[in-house]
Amino acid sequence: MPDWQRLLESAGLLLLLPLLYGIALIVRRRVLSRHGGTFELSCRLHTQHPGRGWLLGLGRYSGEELEWFRIFSLSPKPRRVWSRASLSFSRRREPVGGEQMSLYSGHVVVVCETGHGTVELAMSEASLTGFQSWLEAGPPGTDWDRHRS
């Protein structure tokens, strides 16, 4: 086989790989949102530097848990999982500085407390309303106000 044909096949393969990756991301997102309860949710995993460390993702309610999936990952498993019992809403704020460029447009930052410390999440206003409702709508017999002093 001549060199130009090998080069052409290599170029075709290099163009095909990003296309396949994009299709796989679309299929994964459809599979994750198949049962509903998914929304755009960014998570700040590293809080050492103010305004940095945000990762775009998807949130999904799964019974008593909130699952977070990275948006550009092909993994079917969530990267983080928070249980309703250990998560409490602390406050909300507007994105500042570089956060405005890192997050989805129109999202607000939500500061939550967990048993392991503070977690910052970013979501739309409509998703925040659903998130607060989910936090308060625990099963009968639970004390949703348990984290307030």
ROSE-4610 file (N, C-alpha, C; in Angstrom, 1 decimal, always signed):
// ROSE-4610
residu = [M/M/M/P/P/P/D/D/D/W/W/W/Q/Q/Q/R/R/R/L/L/L/L/L/L/E/E/E/S/S/S/A/A/A/G/G/G/L/L/L/L/L/L/L/L/L/L/L/L/L/L/L/P/P/P/L/L/L/L/L/L/Y/Y/Y/G/G/G/I/I/I/A/A/A/L/L/L/I/I/I/V/V/V/R/R/R/R/R/R/R/R/R/V/V/V/L/L/L/S/S/S/R/R/R/H/H/H/G/G/G/G/G/G/T/T/T/F/F/F/E/E/E/L/L/L/S/S/S/C/C/C/R/R/R/L/L/L/H/H/H/T/T/T/Q/Q/Q/H/H/H/P/P/P/G/G/G/R/R/R/G/G/G/W/W/W/L/L/L/L/L/L/G/G/G/L/L/L/G/G/G/R/R/R/Y/Y/Y/S/S/S/G/G/G/E/E/E/E/E/E/L/L/L/E/E/E/W/W/W/F/F/F/R/R/R/I/I/I/F/F/F/S/S/S/L/L/L/S/S/S/P/P/P/K/K/K/P/P/P/R/R/R/R/R/R/V/V/V/W/W/W/S/S/S/R/R/R/A/A/A/S/S/S/L/L/L/S/S/S/F/F/F/S/S/S/R/R/R/R/R/R/R/R/R/E/E/E/P/P/P/V/V/V/G/G/G/G/G/G/E/E/E/Q/Q/Q/M/M/M/S/S/S/L/L/L/Y/Y/Y/S/S/S/G/G/G/H/H/H/V/V/V/V/V/V/V/V/V/V/V/V/C/C/C/E/E/E/T/T/T/G/G/G/H/H/H/G/G/G/T/T/T/V/V/V/E/E/E/L/L/L/A/A/A/M/M/M/S/S/S/E/E/E/A/A/A/S/S/S/L/L/L/T/T/T/G/G/G/F/F/F/Q/Q/Q/S/S/S/W/W/W/L/L/L/E/E/E/A/A/A/G/G/G/P/P/P/P/P/P/G/G/G/T/T/T/D/D/D/W/W/W/D/D/D/R/R/R/H/H/H/R/R/R/S/S/S]
num = [1/1/1/2/2/2/3/3/3/4/4/4/5/5/5/6/6/6/7/7/7/8/8/8/9/9/9/10/10/10/11/11/11/12/12/12/13/13/13/14/14/14/15/15/15/16/16/16/17/17/17/18/18/18/19/19/19/20/20/20/21/21/21/22/22/22/23/23/23/24/24/24/25/25/25/26/26/26/27/27/27/28/28/28/29/29/29/30/30/30/31/31/31/32/32/32/33/33/33/34/34/34/35/35/35/36/36/36/37/37/37/38/38/38/39/39/39/40/40/40/41/41/41/42/42/42/43/43/43/44/44/44/45/45/45/46/46/46/47/47/47/48/48/48/49/49/49/50/50/50/51/51/51/52/52/52/53/53/53/54/54/54/55/55/55/56/56/56/57/57/57/58/58/58/59/59/59/60/60/60/61/61/61/62/62/62/63/63/63/64/64/64/65/65/65/66/66/66/67/67/67/68/68/68/69/69/69/70/70/70/71/71/71/72/72/72/73/73/73/74/74/74/75/75/75/76/76/76/77/77/77/78/78/78/79/79/79/80/80/80/81/81/81/82/82/82/83/83/83/84/84/84/85/85/85/86/86/86/87/87/87/88/88/88/89/89/89/90/90/90/91/91/91/92/92/92/93/93/93/94/94/94/95/95/95/96/96/96/97/97/97/98/98/98/99/99/99/100/100/100/101/101/101/102/102/102/103/103/103/104/104/104/105/105/105/106/106/106/107/107/107/108/108/108/109/109/109/110/110/110/111/111/111/112/112/112/113/113/113/114/114/114/115/115/115/116/116/116/117/117/117/118/118/118/119/119/119/120/120/120/121/121/121/122/122/122/123/123/123/124/124/124/125/125/125/126/126/126/127/127/127/128/128/128/129/129/129/130/130/130/131/131/131/132/132/132/133/133/133/134/134/134/135/135/135/136/136/136/137/137/137/138/138/138/139/139/139/140/140/140/141/141/141/142/142/142/143/143/143/144/144/144/145/145/145/146/146/146/147/147/147/148/148/148/149/149/149]
x = [+0.9/+0.0/+0.9/+0.6/+1.4/+1.3/+2.3/+2.3/+1.2/+0.7/-0.3/-1.6/-1.8/-3.1/-3.0/-1.9/-1.7/-2.0/-1.5/-1.6/-3.1/-3.8/-5.2/-6.0/-5.7/-6.4/-6.2/-5.0/-4.7/-5.5/-5.5/-6.3/-7.8/-8.3/-9.7/-10.0/-9.0/-9.2/-9.2/-8.3/-8.2/-9.4/-10.1/-11.3/-12.5/-12.4/-13.5/-13.6/-12.4/-12.3/-13.1/-12.9/-13.7/-15.2/-15.5/-16.9/-17.6/-16.8/-17.3/-17.4/-16.4/-16.5/-17.7/-18.0/-19.2/-20.5/-20.5/-21.7/-21.9/-20.8/-20.8/-21.3/-20.8/-21.3/-22.8/-23.3/-24.7/-25.5/-25.1/-25.8/-25.7/-24.6/-24.5/-25.4/-25.5/-26.4/-27.9/-28.2/-29.6/-29.9/-28.9/-29.1/-29.3/-28.4/-28.5/-29.8/-30.4/-31.6/-32.8/-32.7/-33.8/-34.9/-34.6/-35.7/-36.0/-35.5/-35.9/-35.0/-35.3/-34.6/-33.2/-32.8/-31.4/-31.5/-30.4/-30.3/-28.8/-28.5/-27.1/-26.7/-25.6/-25.1/-23.6/-23.0/-21.5/-21.1/-19.9/-19.5/-18.0/-17.8/-16.4/-15.8/-14.8/-14.2/-13.0/-12.3/-11.1/-11.4/-11.3/-11.6/-10.4/-9.2/-8.0/-7.9/-8.2/-8.1/-9.5/-9.8/-11.1/-11.5/-12.7/-13.3/-12.8/-11.9/-11.3/-11.7/-11.6/-11.9/-13.2/-14.0/-15.3/-15.2/-16.1/-16.3/-17.7/-18.0/-19.3/-19.8/-21.1/-21.6/-23.1/-23.6/-25.1/-25.4/-26.5/-27.0/-28.2/-28.4/-29.5/-30.0/-31.3/-31.8/-32.1/-31.6/-31.9/-32.3/-33.6/-34.1/-33.6/-32.9/-32.4/-31.0/-30.6/-29.2/-29.2/-28.3/-28.0/-26.7/-26.8/-25.6/-25.1/-23.7/-23.1/-22.2/-22.4/-21.6/-20.9/-19.6/-18.9/-19.4/-19.5/-20.2/-19.4/-18.0/-17.2/-16.6/-17.2/-16.7/-17.6/-17.1/-17.9/-18.3/-17.9/-18.2/-19.7/-20.3/-21.8/-22.0/-20.9/-21.0/-20.8/-21.5/-21.4/-20.0/-19.5/-18.2/-18.4/-19.5/-19.8/-21.3/-21.5/-22.9/-23.1/-24.2/-24.5/-25.9/-26.0/-27.3/-28.1/-29.3/-30.2/-30.0/-29.8/-29.7/-28.5/-27.4/-26.2/-25.9/-26.9/-26.7/-27.7/-27.2/-28.1/-27.7/-28.7/-28.5/-28.0/-27.0/-26.4/-26.8/-26.4/-26.7/-26.5/-26.9/-26.6/-25.9/-25.2/-24.6/-24.4/-24.2/-23.9/-22.5/-22.2/-20.8/-20.0/-18.8/-17.9/-16.6/-16.1/-14.8/-14.8/-13.8/-13.6/-14.7/-15.5/-16.6/-17.6/-17.8/-18.8/-18.5/-17.2/-16.8/-16.7/-16.6/-16.4/-17.7/-18.8/-20.1/-21.0/-22.1/-23.2/-23.8/-24.3/-24.9/-26.2/-26.3/-27.6/-27.6/-26.5/-26.4/-26.0/-26.5/-26.2/-25.4/-24.5/-23.7/-24.4/-24.5/-25.2/-24.1/-24.1/-23.1/-23.9/-23.5/-24.1/-23.1/-23.7/-22.8/-23.1/-22.0/-22.2/-21.4/-21.5/-20.7/-19.2/-18.8/-17.4/-16.9/-17.7/-17.4/-18.3/-17.8/-18.6/-18.4/-19.6/-19.6/-20.3/-19.7/-20.3/-20.8/-22.0/-22.7/-23.2/-23.3/-23.9/-25.0/-26.1/-27.3/-28.2/-29.1/-30.1/-31.0/-31.7/-32.7/-33.8/-34.3/-35.3/-34.8/-33.6/-33.0/-32.8/-32.5/-32.3/-33.7/-34.8/-36.1/-36.3/-36.1/-36.2/-35.3/-34.1/-33.1/-33.6/-34.0/-34.5/-35.8/-36.6/-37.8/-37.4/-36.4/-35.9/-35.3/-34.6/-34.0/-35.0/-36.1/-37.1/-38.1/-38.2/-39.2/-38.7/-38.1/-37.6/-38.8/-38.5/-39.6/-40.2/-41.5/-42.2/-41.3/-41.3/-40.6/-39.2/-38.8/-37.4/-37.6/-36.6/-36.6/-35.8/-36.5/-35.8/-35.0/-35.4/-34.9/-33.7/-33.2/-32.2/-30.9/-30.5/-29.2/-29.2/-30.3/-30.4/-30.1/-29.5/-29.2/-30.3]
y = [-1.2/+0.0/+1.2/+2.2/+3.4/+4.3/+5.1/+5.9/+6.9/+7.4/+8.4/+7.8/+6.5/+5.8/+5.6/+5.2/+5.0/+6.4/+7.4/+8.8/+9.2/+8.9/+9.2/+8.4/+7.1/+6.2/+6.7/+7.1/+7.7/+9.0/+9.8/+11.1/+10.8/+9.8/+9.5/+8.9/+8.1/+7.6/+8.7/+9.6/+10.7/+11.6/+11.7/+12.4/+11.6/+10.3/+9.5/+9.4/+9.4/+9.2/+10.3/+11.6/+12.6/+12.5/+12.1/+11.9/+10.8/+9.6/+8.5/+8.9/+9.7/+10.2/+11.0/+11.9/+12.8/+12.0/+11.0/+10.2/+9.4/+8.9/+8.2/+9.1/+10.3/+11.3/+11.5/+11.7/+11.9/+10.7/+9.5/+8.3/+8.1/+8.4/+8.3/+9.3/+10.5/+11.5/+11.0/+10.5/+10.0/+8.8/+8.0/+6.8/+7.3/+8.3/+8.8/+9.5/+10.2/+10.9/+10.1/+8.9/+8.0/+8.0/+8.0/+7.9/+9.2/+10.3/+11.7/+12.0/+13.2/+13.7/+14.1/+14.4/+14.9/+16.4/+17.0/+18.5/+18.9/+20.0/+20.5/+20.9/+20.3/+20.5/+20.5/+21.7/+21.8/+21.6/+21.0/+20.7/+21.3/+21.9/+22.4/+21.4/+20.6/+19.6/+20.0/+21.1/+21.6/+23.0/+23.3/+24.7/+25.4/+25.0/+25.7/+27.1/+27.2/+28.5/+29.1/+30.3/+30.9/+31.0/+30.6/+30.7/+29.6/+28.7/+27.7/+26.3/+25.4/+24.0/+23.5/+24.2/+23.8/+22.8/+21.8/+20.8/+20.8/+20.8/+20.8/+19.3/+19.2/+17.9/+17.8/+16.6/+16.4/+15.8/+16.3/+15.7/+14.8/+13.8/+12.9/+12.5/+12.7/+12.2/+10.7/+9.9/+8.5/+8.1/+8.2/+7.9/+8.9/+8.4/+9.2/+9.8/+9.7/+10.2/+11.1/+12.0/+12.9/+12.4/+12.0/+11.5/+12.6/+12.7/+13.7/+13.0/+13.3/+12.7/+13.8/+13.6/+14.6/+14.6/+15.8/+15.9/+15.3/+15.3/+14.8/+13.4/+12.7/+11.4/+10.3/+9.2/+8.1/+7.1/+7.3/+6.4/+6.4/+5.2/+5.2/+5.4/+5.4/+5.5/+7.0/+7.4/+8.8/+9.0/+10.2/+10.6/+10.9/+11.5/+11.8/+11.4/+11.0/+10.7/+11.3/+12.1/+12.6/+12.1/+11.7/+11.2/+12.4/+12.3/+13.4/+13.6/+12.5/+12.7/+13.4/+13.4/+14.1/+15.4/+15.8/+17.1/+18.1/+19.3/+20.4/+21.7/+22.4/+23.7/+24.7/+25.4/+26.5/+27.9/+28.1/+29.5/+29.4/+30.5/+30.6/+31.9/+32.0/+33.2/+33.2/+34.4/+34.5/+34.2/+33.6/+33.4/+34.7/+34.6/+35.8/+35.6/+36.6/+36.5/+35.4/+34.6/+33.5/+32.5/+32.4/+31.4/+31.7/+32.9/+33.3/+32.7/+32.5/+31.9/+30.3/+29.8/+28.4/+27.6/+28.3/+27.7/+27.9/+27.1/+27.4/+28.7/+29.4/+30.7/+30.6/+31.6/+31.6/+30.8/+30.1/+29.3/+30.1/+29.6/+30.2/+29.1/+29.6/+28.7/+28.4/+27.2/+26.7/+26.1/+26.6/+26.1/+25.1/+23.9/+22.9/+22.3/+21.8/+21.2/+19.7/+18.9/+17.5/+17.0/+15.7/+15.2/+15.3/+15.5/+15.6/+17.0/+18.0/+19.4/+20.1/+21.2/+22.0/+21.6/+21.6/+21.3/+22.5/+22.9/+23.9/+23.3/+23.6/+23.1/+24.4/+24.2/+25.3/+24.7/+25.4/+25.0/+26.2/+25.9/+27.0/+27.3/+28.4/+28.7/+27.7/+27.2/+26.1/+24.9/+24.5/+23.3/+23.5/+24.7/+25.0/+24.8/+25.3/+25.0/+23.6/+22.8/+21.3/+20.7/+21.2/+20.7/+20.9/+22.1/+22.4/+21.6/+21.4/+20.6/+19.1/+18.6/+17.2/+17.1/+18.1/+18.1/+18.0/+18.8/+18.9/+17.7/+17.0/+16.0/+14.6/+14.5/+13.2/+12.3/+11.0/+10.1/+10.4/+10.0/+10.2/+9.8/+10.7/+10.4/+11.0/+11.6/+12.2/+13.7/+14.2/+15.6/+16.4/+17.1/+17.8/+19.0/+19.5/+20.7/+20.3/+19.1/+18.6/+19.3/+20.0/+20.6/+22.1/+22.6/+24.0/+24.1/+25.1/+25.3/+26.0]
z = [+0.0/+0.0/+0.0/-0.9/-0.9/+0.3/+0.6/+1.8/+1.8/+0.7/+0.7/+1.2/+0.9/+1.3/+2.8/+3.3/+4.8/+5.5/+4.9/+5.5/+5.5/+4.4/+4.3/+5.2/+5.4/+6.4/+7.8/+8.1/+9.5/+9.7/+8.7/+8.9/+9.1/+8.3/+8.5/+9.9/+10.4/+11.7/+12.8/+12.6/+13.5/+13.5/+12.4/+12.3/+12.9/+12.8/+13.2/+14.8/+15.4/+16.9/+17.6/+17.4/+18.1/+17.8/+16.6/+16.3/+17.1/+17.2/+18.0/+19.5/+20.0/+21.4/+21.6/+20.7/+20.8/+20.8/+20.0/+19.9/+21.2/+21.7/+23.0/+24.2/+24.2/+25.2/+25.1/+23.9/+23.7/+24.2/+23.8/+24.2/+25.7/+26.4/+27.8/+28.5/+28.0/+28.6/+28.5/+27.4/+27.2/+28.1/+28.3/+29.2/+30.6/+31.1/+32.4/+32.7/+31.7/+31.9/+31.5/+31.2/+30.8/+31.8/+33.1/+34.1/+34.7/+34.1/+34.6/+35.8/+36.3/+37.5/+37.3/+36.0/+35.8/+35.5/+35.8/+35.6/+35.5/+34.9/+34.8/+36.2/+36.7/+38.0/+38.0/+38.3/+38.4/+39.9/+40.1/+41.4/+41.5/+42.7/+43.0/+43.9/+43.3/+44.1/+44.9/+44.4/+45.1/+45.5/+46.7/+47.2/+47.7/+47.4/+47.9/+47.3/+46.0/+45.3/+45.1/+45.6/+45.4/+43.9/+43.6/+42.3/+41.3/+41.7/+40.8/+41.2/+40.3/+40.7/+40.3/+39.5/+39.1/+37.9/+38.0/+36.9/+36.5/+35.2/+34.7/+34.8/+35.0/+35.1/+35.1/+35.4/+35.5/+36.9/+37.4/+38.7/+38.4/+39.2/+39.1/+40.4/+40.7/+41.9/+41.8/+42.8/+42.8/+44.2/+44.4/+45.7/+46.8/+47.7/+48.8/+48.5/+47.3/+47.0/+45.8/+45.8/+44.7/+44.1/+42.8/+42.1/+41.2/+41.1/+40.2/+39.2/+37.9/+36.8/+36.1/+35.8/+35.0/+33.6/+33.0/+31.7/+30.6/+30.6/+29.5/+29.8/+30.8/+31.1/+30.4/+30.1/+29.5/+30.6/+31.8/+32.9/+33.2/+33.3/+33.7/+35.2/+36.0/+37.4/+37.8/+38.9/+39.3/+40.0/+39.8/+40.4/+41.9/+42.3/+43.7/+44.0/+45.2/+45.6/+47.0/+47.2/+48.5/+48.9/+50.1/+50.6/+51.2/+51.1/+51.5/+53.0/+53.8/+55.2/+55.7/+54.8/+55.2/+54.6/+53.7/+53.0/+53.5/+53.8/+54.2/+53.4/+53.0/+52.3/+53.3/+53.0/+53.9/+53.4/+52.1/+51.5/+50.0/+49.4/+47.9/+47.7/+46.5/+46.1/+44.6/+44.1/+42.6/+42.3/+41.2/+40.8/+40.7/+41.1/+41.1/+40.3/+39.7/+39.0/+37.9/+38.0/+37.0/+37.0/+38.1/+38.1/+37.1/+36.7/+35.7/+34.3/+34.1/+32.8/+32.9/+34.1/+34.3/+34.4/+34.7/+35.0/+33.8/+33.8/+32.8/+33.1/+32.0/+32.1/+32.9/+33.8/+34.6/+35.9/+36.2/+37.4/+38.6/+39.7/+41.0/+41.8/+42.7/+43.5/+44.8/+45.2/+46.4/+47.3/+48.5/+49.5/+50.4/+50.5/+51.3/+52.3/+53.4/+54.4/+54.4/+54.5/+54.6/+55.8/+56.1/+57.2/+57.0/+55.7/+55.4/+55.2/+55.4/+55.1/+54.2/+53.7/+52.8/+51.3/+50.6/+49.2/+48.5/+47.3/+46.5/+45.2/+44.9/+43.7/+43.0/+41.7/+40.9/+40.0/+40.0/+39.3/+38.9/+38.0/+37.6/+38.7/+38.6/+39.6/+39.8/+38.6/+38.6/+39.3/+39.0/+39.6/+41.1/+41.5/+43.0/+43.7/+43.1/+43.7/+43.9/+42.8/+42.9/+43.9/+44.0/+45.0/+46.4/+46.7/+48.0/+48.4/+47.4/+47.6/+47.9/+47.2/+47.4/+48.8/+49.2/+50.6/+51.6/+51.5/+52.5/+52.4/+51.3/+51.1/+51.5/+52.6/+53.1/+53.4/+53.6/+53.9/+55.3/+55.5/+56.7/+57.9/+58.9/+60.2/+60.2/+59.1/+59.2/+59.5/+60.1/+60.5/+59.5/+58.6/+57.5/+58.1/+59.2/+59.8/+60.8/+60.7/+61.7/+61.7/+60.7/+60.6/+61.1/+61.4/+61.8/+63.3/+63.8/+65.2/+65.9]
